[in-house]
Amino acid sequence: MADCKSIEEVRENINRIDRELVTLISLRSNYVVQAAKFKKTTEDVRAPSRVEEVILKVRGLAIENGLDPDIVEKIYRTMITCFIDHELKVYKK
């Protein structure tokens, strides 16, 4: 991580990271859509045990990276909820 010398440099780095994050979220979304093809019921789509498995995994990754795991959990729970809603729409088709 660079030690920024100005607020502009901080913002440039944040903007670069935001572009990367949106690209990665888009890739994740593509896999979510593919997953819908393999599920037989809406309960399979919701997969609460899988959600908790993912949350445990990302909390561990947060700790490994020196990040508050509560922040990561909140972000992931929101993201997963949005993806489940999207996957349900795809599944119903």
N, C-alpha and C positions, 0 to 999 in steps of 0.2 A: 504494500500500500504506500502510495506517495504521500509525503508530507507537504500539503498544499501551502502555497505562499499567499493566496488571496481567496476571497469568497468566490470570485469568478472561476478559479481553478477547482474549488470544491464543487461548484455547480456543474462544471464541465464533466467532472468525474461522476457525479450523481446522474447526469443525463446519459452518459455512456453506459453506466450500469443499468439504468432504466431500460435502455434499448435492448441490452442483453437479457434482462429479466423478461421483457415482453416476448422476445424471441423464444426463450425457454418455455414460457407459459403456453405459447402457441404450439410448440412441439408436444408438450404434455397434453394439450387439448386434443391433438390428433390421435394420440394413443387412447385417450378416454373414449373418443368416438369409435375407435376400433374395438375397444373392450365391450362396448354395448352389443356388438354382434355375437359375442360368446355367452351372453347372459340370458337365462331362460325366464326370469321373473323380475318384477320391480324390486323385490327384496334383494335379489342378486345385485341389482344396480346400486342399491343403498349400501349394502355390505358393511354393516356397522363394525364387525370385527376387523375387517380390512382397514377401515378408517382409523381405528385405534392402533392398529399395527403401524400404519404410516405415521401417526402422531408420535408414537414412541420412538420410531426411527429418526424423525426430523428433530425431535427434542435432543436426542443423543448427538446428532450432527451439529446442532446449535452449540451444545456444550463443548464439543471438540473444537469449535471455531471461536470460542470466547464470546458467544452471543447469548443473551437472556433467552432460555428455552420457552418462557411464557410468551414472548413476542412471536417466536416462530410458530408456536402452537396456535395462537390466535390467527395469524396469517394463513396457516394451512387449513384450519377449520373453516375459515371463510372461503378459501379457494376450493376446498373439497366440496363444500355445500353448493357453490356455483357450478362446479363440474358435474355433480350428481344431478342437479336440475337440468343441465344441458344434456347429459347422458340419458336421462329419462325421456326427454323430447326425441332424441335419436332412437332410443329403444322402442318408443311407441310407433314409430314409422315402420 
